[in-house]
Amino acid sequence: VMQLSPLGTQRFGSTSTTCSSAPWIGVNRMPVQSDSGFAFTSSEAPQGALGALAIGTASVPSGVPVLGVTVFIDPGAPLLVLGAVSNSLGWCKRNVSLPAGSQGITAYGQFLWFDPSICAGGAFSATNAMAVTIQP
């Protein structure tokens, strides 16, 4: 069996792109309770850009427009927003500790990036979203 995403994860939605960036979301490994090294990742982000990783308790599968991008994390549900910076290759890894006793909890993540490139004219781009169900 070939798995393109680790067990307990599922991507949904689509990216919101700019002329220089079509970012997407991933994770570094399967989400397991008590894992302090679990991380959300973003590839193909604008190079050297500032951004944010939003982690929420609910999703909006059809998405909602925010800052010119489509957001799939429900802004009306409890939400954690973490700062993010992409490197010169457009890569970002943001660690998120998964506490003991969290198995079965599902959270939703999505990166939002500010694209400072001349062609983008200071626009925002966003990854697709990912549902993460914490495994035992």
C-alpha positions as CSV (number, residue, x, y, z in Angstrom):
1,V,0.0,0.0,0.0
2,M,1.4,3.4,-1.0
3,Q,0.5,6.3,1.2
4,L,1.2,9.8,0.0
5,S,0.4,11.4,3.4
6,P,1.2,9.9,6.8
7,L,-1.6,8.0,8.6
8,G,-3.9,10.4,10.4
9,T,-3.4,13.2,7.9
10,Q,-5.5,14.4,4.9
11,R,-5.0,17.4,2.7
12,F,-8.1,19.3,1.4
13,G,-8.9,22.5,-0.3
14,S,-6.7,24.2,-2.8
15,T,-3.8,26.7,-2.7
16,S,-4.3,30.4,-3.3
17,T,-1.4,31.4,-5.4
18,T,0.4,34.5,-6.6
19,C,2.6,35.0,-9.6
20,S,5.7,33.8,-7.7
21,S,4.2,31.2,-5.3
22,A,1.9,28.2,-5.2
23,P,2.5,26.9,-1.7
24,W,1.3,23.6,-0.2
25,I,1.1,22.1,3.2
26,G,2.6,18.9,4.6
27,V,3.8,17.3,7.8
28,N,7.1,15.8,8.8
29,R,5.6,12.5,10.1
30,M,2.6,10.7,11.5
31,P,0.9,12.7,14.3
32,V,1.2,10.6,17.5
33,Q,0.3,11.7,21.0
34,S,3.3,12.8,23.2
35,D,5.4,13.7,20.1
36,S,7.3,17.0,20.7
37,G,8.9,16.8,17.2
38,F,5.7,16.8,15.0
39,A,5.7,19.7,12.6
40,F,3.6,21.2,9.9
41,T,5.6,22.1,6.8
42,S,5.1,24.4,3.8
43,S,6.8,24.1,0.5
44,E,6.9,26.4,-2.5
45,A,6.2,29.4,-0.3
46,P,7.4,32.8,-1.4
47,Q,11.2,32.9,-0.7
48,G,12.2,34.5,2.6
49,A,8.6,35.4,3.3
50,L,6.8,36.1,6.6
51,G,3.7,34.2,7.3
52,A,1.5,32.4,9.8
53,L,0.4,28.9,10.5
54,A,-3.2,28.8,11.7
55,I,-4.3,25.7,13.6
56,G,-8.0,25.4,14.4
57,T,-10.5,23.0,15.9
58,A,-12.9,23.2,13.0
59,S,-12.7,23.6,9.2
60,V,-14.7,25.2,6.5
61,P,-14.4,22.6,3.6
62,S,-15.7,25.1,1.0
63,G,-13.4,27.8,2.3
64,V,-14.0,31.5,3.1
65,P,-12.3,34.5,1.5
66,V,-9.8,36.4,3.7
67,L,-7.2,38.9,2.5
68,G,-7.6,37.7,-1.1
69,V,-7.0,34.0,-0.4
70,T,-9.3,31.1,0.6
71,V,-9.1,30.0,4.2
72,F,-10.2,26.5,5.2
73,I,-9.8,26.9,9.0
74,D,-13.0,28.1,10.7
75,P,-12.2,31.6,12.1
76,G,-15.1,31.3,14.5
77,A,-13.8,28.2,16.3
78,P,-10.9,28.1,18.7
79,L,-7.7,29.0,16.8
80,L,-3.9,29.1,17.4
81,V,-1.8,31.3,15.1
82,L,1.9,30.8,15.0
83,G,4.4,32.9,13.2
84,A,6.3,31.4,10.2
85,V,9.2,32.3,8.0
86,S,10.2,30.6,4.8
87,N,13.8,30.1,3.8
88,S,15.5,31.0,0.5
89,L,14.0,27.9,-1.1
90,G,10.4,28.6,0.0
91,W,10.5,25.9,2.8
92,C,9.2,26.2,6.3
93,K,8.9,23.8,9.2
94,R,6.9,24.7,12.3
95,N,7.0,22.4,15.3
96,V,3.8,21.7,17.2
97,S,4.0,19.5,20.3
98,L,1.3,16.9,20.5
99,P,0.4,16.3,24.2
100,A,-0.1,13.0,26.0
101,G,-3.8,12.0,26.0
102,S,-4.5,13.8,22.8
103,Q,-5.2,10.7,20.6
104,G,-8.4,11.0,18.5
105,I,-8.4,14.8,18.5
106,T,-8.6,16.3,15.0
107,A,-7.0,19.7,14.3
108,Y,-6.8,21.6,11.0
109,G,-3.8,23.5,9.8
110,Q,-3.1,26.0,7.0
111,F,-0.2,28.5,6.2
112,L,-0.8,32.0,5.0
113,W,2.1,33.8,3.3
114,F,2.8,37.5,2.5
115,D,4.5,37.5,-1.0
116,P,6.7,40.7,-1.2
117,S,7.8,40.0,-4.8
118,I,7.5,42.7,-7.4
119,C,5.3,40.6,-9.6
120,A,2.9,39.8,-6.7
121,G,2.7,43.4,-5.7
122,G,2.6,42.6,-2.0
123,A,-0.2,40.0,-2.1
124,F,-1.0,37.1,0.1
125,S,-0.9,33.4,-0.8
126,A,-2.1,30.4,1.2
127,T,-1.5,26.7,1.2
128,N,-4.2,24.1,0.9
129,A,-5.3,22.8,4.4
130,M,-4.6,19.6,6.3
131,A,-6.7,17.7,8.8
132,V,-4.6,15.9,11.4
133,T,-6.0,13.2,13.6
134,I,-3.7,12.4,16.5
135,Q,-2.9,8.7,16.7
136,P,-2.2,6.6,19.8
